[in-house]
Amino acid sequence: MSTSPEARLWVLLARNEPYGVIFRRGPSKQVMLIKWNTRRDTFEHGQWFKGRVYERRCDVSPNGEFLIYFAAKQKPPLYSWTAISKPPYFTAIALWPKGDCWNGGGWFMDDKRIRLNHSPDEAKLQPGFQPGPIKIVGYGEYRGENSTVWDIVRSQNGWKRIAAGNYIDRGSARGWKLSPPQRWQKPHPREGGFTLEMTIVGIGGKDVPWYQIEYRVLISTGGTLDLGLVDWADWDHRGDLIFAKKGAIFRQEFRKSIFAEPRQIADFNSLKFEEVVAPSEACRW
């Protein structure tokens, strides 16, 4: 008996407010935006997009009000572009054409300033759009793909890379194995002695997420709490461990040395594509 593939989830957390933006992907070229109030664990379903959204070249403003994202349809009139929108909607209120998939996207320096991950000569707004209150204060720092934004966003959000990893080509378009893996760590925001570790063990391959990432909590007194292969994990503002796995969101309360069982707070697997029109307030600055 066949079953539908599980949705894949990626989350961006606002740095200063209890909000998150969830990219719900599945099938592969259908992506839905969901806004998450992490204090109340309420979810506002938004728009779908048919195409590819490069979620690791995206960022949410520190107050959670704006999203900068990189997307592609690979067909005219715009092959690819960077846009700013008001989550949970993709409708652009500023848009910069890109044309290819090198670089693209950007990140927020603060609520009103971004670095656009384009070269300066690619930083021309599409006719009909205005930059609004957002100012561009810099451009792409080097040529590349996801790392041109993802590394910077992680660093701004408290992650520190402690091992670059060694890439080994698996051959025959099966991607890369990282041995030793690439490792990032983020300390608990309130309690000393706990560190969340992100370990990238593989990139690419067949019938697997593009990034194969393992997460675990390191405990300074000894031992670990292993999450295994999951889509995403982080600490929230109050210090709980939150993670995405098999199309669902989980919360695990984290109070000093007491580990509660993780509880599922949302399951997005049953959602299917539908046309959603953004409200007027999401279409203007």
N, C-alpha and C positions, 0 to 999 in steps of 0.2 A: 504494500500500500504506500503510495507516494505521499510525501508531505511537503509543504511549502518551505523554502529555505528561511532560516531565521533572519530577521532584520539585523543590520549592523549599525551600531550607535557610536557617535563621537560627540563629546561634550566640550564646550568652552565655558569656563566660569568667569564671571565678572570679578575683578580684583577687589572692588570696594563695596559692593552691594550683594545681597544674597540672591543672585540671579544666575541662571545658566541658559545656554542655547544648545539644544540637542539637534544634531543632524541624524535623521533616521533614514537609512539607505536600504533600498530593496523594493523591487528588483534592482539590478546594478545601476541602471541609469534613471532611477526615480528617487528623489531625495525630498524629504519633508522637514520643515523647520518646526521646532517645538520650543516654547519658552518655559523655563522651569523656575518657579519660586522655591529656592532650596530651604527657606525658613519654614514654609507651610507645606511643602511638597505638593504643590498644585502645578498643573501643566496646561498651558494654553497652546492648542493645536493651531498651526498656521498654514502657510502655502506649501504646495508641492512644486518641484522643478523637474522637468524632463531633460536630462543631460548629465554632465559630470560636474560635481562640486568638489573642489580640492580642499577638503576640510582642514588639512594641516597647513594651508596657506591663508587661513582666516583668523580673525580675532574679534572679540567683543569689547566694547568700550568699558572702562572701569566701573561706570555706573549702570551698565547693562542696557543702555538705551539704543546703541547703534551696533551694527554688525558690518565688518568689512569682509568681503568674501571674493574668491576667485572661482569662476565657472566657465564651462565650455560646452558648446553644442557641435563644434567642428563643422559648421556649415554657415553659409551666408544668411543674414548680412554681417553678423558678428561671430567669428569663430570662437573667440574667448574674450573674457573681459573681467575687470575688477569692478566691484560695485559696493556702495554703502546702502544699507537698508535698515528698517526698524523691525527687529525680530518680534514675532515669529513670521515675518513676511520677507520674501525675496525681492519684491518690487523695488527697483532701484530709485534712490533719490539723488545719487551721484553715480556716474558710470564712466570708466576709462577703457576704451577698446584695447585689446592686447594683440590678438591675431595668432599667437602661438602659445605653447605651454611651458616656456622657460620663464622662471620667476612668476610674477603675477601675485595678486593679493596684497596684503599689507598688515600693519599692526598699529595699535594705538599707543602713543606715548602718554597721553592722558585723555580726558573726555573730549578735548577739542583739537588735538593734534595727532596726525598720523604720519607714518613713513609709508610711502607707496612703493611696493616692490616691483617697480618698473624702472627702466632707464629714464632720465629726464626728457628725452625726445619722444617717449611713449606716454608721457603724462598729460595728454590733451583730453579734456572732457568731451564726451560725445555731445554733439549739438543738442540743445534742448535741456541740458542738465546744468545745475548750479552747485558749487561746492558748499553752500550753506555756511554754517558756523565752523566747519572742519577745515583746518589749515594743513597743507602738506609741508612737513619740515625736513624731509629727506627722502631718498630713493633707495633702490635695491643696493645692497652692500656688495654682493657678488653674484655671479651667474650660477644658476642651479635650479633645483626643483623644490621639493618640500622643505628641505633644511634652510632655505633662504628666509623662511618665516617661522617655521615650527621651532627651530633652535632658539630664536629670539623670544618668541612668545613664552616658551617654557622657562627661560631664564628670568623673564620679567615676572612670572607667576611663582617664583620661588624654587624652581628645580635647578639642580646643578649637575652638569655632566661630569662623571668621575672616571669613565672609561669610554674611549672612542670606538672600540670594537674593531675586529678584523674581518673584512668582507671576503668570503670565499664563493666564487661563482659555481653554482650547482650544475650549470650547463644545460643545453637544450631548452632554453627559455624557462628554466625552473627557478629563476631568481637567485638570491644569495643567502648563504648561511653566514651568521656572524659568530665566529669562534676565535678568541673569546667574544662574548656579546658586548653590545653598547649598553652602558648603564647610566641612569640618571637617578638622583635621590632628592627627596623633599622632606624636610623635618616637619613633625607635627606642629601646627600653629600655636598650640597652647601648652602641651605637655612635653617636657624634655624626655629623652630616652626612646622616642619612637620615630622612625624614619620610613617613609614610603619609598620603595625602590621600583623603578621601571626598567625592565631588561628587554632589549630588542634582540631576539634570537634569530630572526629570519625576515627577509623581504622578498615578496613575490612568491610565485609557485602556483600550483593548480589546486582549485577547490579549497583554498585557505584565504584568510584575510591578507591583504597586500603586506601589512605589517603584522608579524607574529610577535606579540608582546606579552611578557609575563610580569606580574606585579606581586610584591610581597611587602609585609611590614617587618622591619628589622627592630628588634628590642635590645636596648643596650645591656640589659641584665642577662641576656642570652635567649636564644630561640627566635623563631620567626612565625609570622602568620602568612601562609601562602595562599594567594588567590589563583595562581596558575595563569593560563592563557585567557585573558579577558580583553574586551574591546578598549576599555578606558577605566582609569581609577584616579582618585584625587582625594584630598582632605577638603571638607567644606568649611565655611566660616566658623562654625562652632566646634570643629575638630572631629566630626564624624567621618568615617571612611565611606565614600560613595563610589559605586562602580557600575559599569554596564557590561552585561553578559547575556548572550542568547536573546537579544532583542528586548531586554528588560533592564530596569534600573533597580539597584539594591542600595540599602543603607545599613551600615553597621555602626552602632553607637560605640564610641571610643572614650572611656572614662578611666584614665590612669591605667591600672593593670587589669581592669575588668573588660572582658571581651564578650559582648552580646552576640547572639546569633544574627547573621545578616537577614534582613527582611526585604522582600520585594515590595517596592512602592509604586511601580508602573510596569506595564507590559505593552509594547507597541507593535507586536507581531501581526495583529489582525488588521492593522490600518491598510487601506488601499487608496491608490491615486484618485484624486478628485480635483476638479477645477475650483480654486478658491480665489475670489477677488479680494484684494487688499482693501481695507476701509480707507476712507479719504485721509484720515489723520496719518496713515502709514505711507502715503504717497507724497508727502511734502515735509519740508524741514519744520 
